[in-house]
Each structure stands twice: as structure tokens, then as C-alpha cells.
Amino acid sequence: MPTPPSAGDQLVFLGSGGGRMTTATQLRATGGLWVSLDGTTLHIDPGPGALVHCRAKDLALDPTRLDAIVLTHKHLDHAGDVNAMIEAMTEGGTKHRGLVLAPSDAYEEDPVILQYVRGYPAATGILEPGGRYPLGAVTLETPLRLRHPVETYGLRLVGSRLTVSLIACTGYFPELEEAFRGDVLVLNVVFHHRRDEIHLCLEDAERLIAAIRPRLAVLTHFGMTMIRARPWELADRVSQATGIKTLAARDHQRLDLAKALAPG
């Protein structure tokens, strides 16, 4: 029988949108994903609006409690609010706390992490293939580089009882199936039908869920074609096709993992 999650383990969707047009229209918010696991709290991909959404009354999340801010890559819909969140985490740079992790190109030419905030966190680090980064009781892993125009990584958050995997923006390739095994699988699904080789479409997501067979799958980071196609209905179809409980993320959704993974 699978080990139950710890009390307080949760995913909070500060946005469920992604891609240029969704970001521009804000039909779905683009604030990224807030994860609490084994007492460690991370903000992954703080896109435009992240700080406003985490401070919203219905969520009331406290950036000063963050242990880390992580960018899977530097595109605007993933990194637009990274500097604001670094300032919020460190109380305007007055408290040197937290870790910032990002690919090397987020710091180098055409950087998205500004020079003046880099001294605010307790530490900064560079993501790389095969990386392992201890964060309290959790280990963050970046098994391999994804297929996207800029340097991009998927994540595995390995806790004592639970592993949460995130497949960020990428085209499908077979190695994803072994690299991102876990109890909870979050997938960035930009397109309903295939449009290119650098983003997942719904068919790719279903294929990955069927191969990885997590206890729970969550679709998020919806582009306009996914939004128009009613992602909650698409998630139900994936559940029926794969036999894996699959949800479509909603803006400001707080997903209690103990409840979501409970039998029945």
C-alpha cells in the first residue's frame, strides 16, 4: 500500500495558464506553482502576476516562508515575476534567506534574474542535467534537459513519503517516461492538438501518463486551444483512457495531496 503524504503537503496553482496569448490576455493566470512538501516550500516558475496572486485574500501565501524559487526556464510566462518574488522572499533584500535555482542562461546573456537582486537570497544555483539539490527534507532533481528553444529542465521533488514530478515545456521524447516517474505528475500542456515539437499537446500528455502511471496526474499551463477545449472535460477523458486519476488545474486551486491521493 502506498505511503500517505505528510500533513500539509499541497500544490497551489497561482495560475493554470501558459503560452504567449494566454499570458497576454490573462484568460488563465500565469503565476506558476507553489509546492509544499515535507515542510519545504517552493515557488516554481513565477510568471506575470505571481506576487499579486500569492498575496490574494483567498490564498494568503507568505513569500517570506519560501525555501526556494525555481525557474524551469527563462521564458516570460515562467519568469516574469521572478525578481518581484525574490524581493518578496527576502523582504526587499533585508533578510538573506532562501535559494534561487535556474538554468545558466537565466543569469547570463539576456538574463531574467537581475544583477541587483542576486545578492538578496542566501544562495543562488544553476540547474544542470542530472542535478540534485537538497532543500530541507526534500531533494530537487533535474534528470535531463528538455526539448525547448532555451535551456529548460523538468523537476522531481523527492520527499520522504512522496515524489512530485513536473514535466515543463518540451516536445515529447521517450526518455521522459523513465526520467519523471513519481507519485504525482504535473504536466505543462500548452496545446490541444500538436502544433510544434517544443510543447506538449494533450495526446503527448495522455501517452506520458499511461507510461509513467503516477497515482495522480495534473494538467496545467494551458494555451488558448486547451482553454477553449474545456480542459476539465479533457482531463476526464484522459482519466478514462489511462485509468489514472487526472485533473485539470484551476487558478487559485489548492490541492491537498493527502485528500487527492486518498483511496476512492
N, C-alpha and C positions, 0 to 999 in steps of 0.2 A: 504493500500500500504506500503511495507517495507520501513523503513528509509534508505536513501542512506548513504554510507560510508563517512567519512570525507576525504577532500583532503589530499593526501599523504599517505593514508592507503595502504600498499602494503606487499606482500610476495616476498622475493628474495631467490631463491634456489641456495645456494652456492654449492650444489651438489644434485643429484637426485638418488644417488646410496646408497646401504646398503648391509650388509652381508659381510662375510669374503672374499669370492672370488672377489666380486666387489671391495672391499677395496684394495685387493692385486693387482688387475690388473688395477684399476682406469679406467675401461671402462665407468663408470659414476663416477663423482666426489663425494666426501663424506664430504663436508664442512658444511652440516647442513642447517638450515633455519633461515633467517633474517626476522624479523617481525617488521613493523612499524604500530602502531595503536593508534589513538588519541594522536599523538605526543610522544608516548612512543616507544622505540626501544629495541628489544631483539634479542639475538642470541641464538637459540635453537640447542643443540647437535652439537657443533663444532668438527666434526670428522677430520681425517687426511686431511691436505691441507686447512683447514678453513681460516687461516690467509692469505695464498697466494691468495686464490680465492676472499676474500673480498677486497683485495688490487689490484685486476686485473683492467686493464685500462677500460674495458667495464662496470665494476660495480663501482669502485672507492668508496667503502663504508669506512666510517671512524670509526674504533673501539672506538675511544675516545668519540663518540656520543652515545655509548651504555648505556642504563639504567640498563640492566641486562644480564647475561649469565645464561642459564638454561640447566641442563642435565636431560633428562628423565631417563637415567640410565648410568652406567659406562662402558659399552662395548666400545671397541676401535673405532668402526665405528661411535660412538656418542660422544666420549670424547677425541679422540687422540690429538686434538689441544687445549684442554681447558686451559692448563697453558699458552700457547702462546697467546691465546686470552685475558686471564686475564692480562698478561703483556702489551698487546697492549691497552686494555681498560684503564689501569691505567698509561700509559706512563712509563712502566718499574717500576711501584710501586712508582713513584714520585708524582702522583696525586691520592689521595684516593677517588675513585669515583666508582659508580656502585654497583650492588648487584649480588652475585653469589648464585644460588639455585640449590641443587642437593639432591638426596636421601642420607640417612645417610651412606650407605656403600661406597659411593664415597669419604668419608672423613676418614673412619675407617680402618679396616684391608685391606691390599692390596688397598690403596687409589689411585685414579686417580688425585685428586686435591692435588698437592704437598704442603707440610707444608710451604715452604718458600714463596709461593705466597698468602697464605691465609690472610695475613695482608695487602695486596695491595688494595683490594676493600674497599668501605665504609662499607660493611657488607656482611656476608655470612649467608645462611639459609638452613634449612633442609626441604625437601619436605616430606609430610606425607599424608595419606588418609584423604579426607575431608578438606584439607588445603586451605586457602585463603590468598593471598599475594598481598598487594597493591603496584602497580608500577605506580606512577603518576596518570593519569586519567584511568588507566586500572587495573583490578583485575585479577590476575592469580589464577586459581583454579585447584586443583588436586583431582577430585571427588573420585577416587578409585585406588587401586593398581592393576596393570595389571598382566597378567599371563606370566611371563618370568623368566629365571633362577636367575637373580639378581633383586634387588628392582627397580621397574620400574613404572613410572606414565605417564598417558596421561594428557593433559593440556587443559584448557579452558581459553582463553583470552577474558575477558568480558569488552568491551568498552562502550561508551555512545550510540553508534549507531549500533554496530556490535559485534557479538561474533564469534571468530575463535577457533575451536576445533581441537586438534591434537591427534589422536589415534596412539601412538607409538608402539613399538614392543610388541606383545602379541598374544596369541591364542584367538580365538573368544569365548565370553561368553555373554549371553543375557543382562546382566546388562550394557554392553557397549552402548546399544541402547538408554537408557534413560540418561545415565551419560554424554554423549558427544553431546547433542543437540546444534546447533548453526547455524549461517548463512553460515559459510564456514567450511567445514570439510576436514582436511588433514589426509590422512591415509598412514601409512608405510606398503607397500605391497611387501614383500620380494619374495614370491613365486607365480608362475603362477598357479600351481596346489598344493594341500595340500601336505606338506612334514612332518609336525610335528604339535604339539599343542602349540607352543610357538611363532609362527609368523602368520601373516595374509597371506592368499592367495587371488587370485582375486575373487573367489566365496564368501569368507568372506567379502571382501570389498563391493561387489555388495549388499550383504544382509544388511550390515550396512547402506549403502547409501539409500537403499529402505526404511529402517525402520526409520532412522533419518530425512531424507528428507531435507537436507540443501538447500540453494539457489545455492550453488556451492560446488562441491567435487573435490579434487585434489589428485591423486595417486602419491606417491613418494617412495624413499628408496628402489629402485629396486635391487633385486638379479639377478643372471645371467639368470635364467629361464624367468623372466619378461623382461629383456633386449632383449633376443633372440626372444621373442614373439611379439615384436613391441608394446610397452606399449601405444603409441598414438592410435593404432588401437583398443587395448583392452579397452581404456577409451571411445572411441566412442561407442563400444558395450554396455558398462555399461550405458552410456547416453541413448541409445535407449531402453535398458531393463527397466530402472528405471524412465525415464522421468526427471532425474536430470542432469543438465549440469555437465559433468565430464571431467576433463583434466588430462593428464599425464605430470608431471613436467619435465622440461628440465634443464640441467646445465646452470647456469647463467641467468635463466629466472627471469625477474622482472614482477610480476603480479600485475598490478594496480587494486585494488579491486573495485574502482568506475566504471571502464570500464568493468571489468569481471562480475560484478553484475548488470550492466545496462540492462533494459528490451530489449528483442530481441537479 
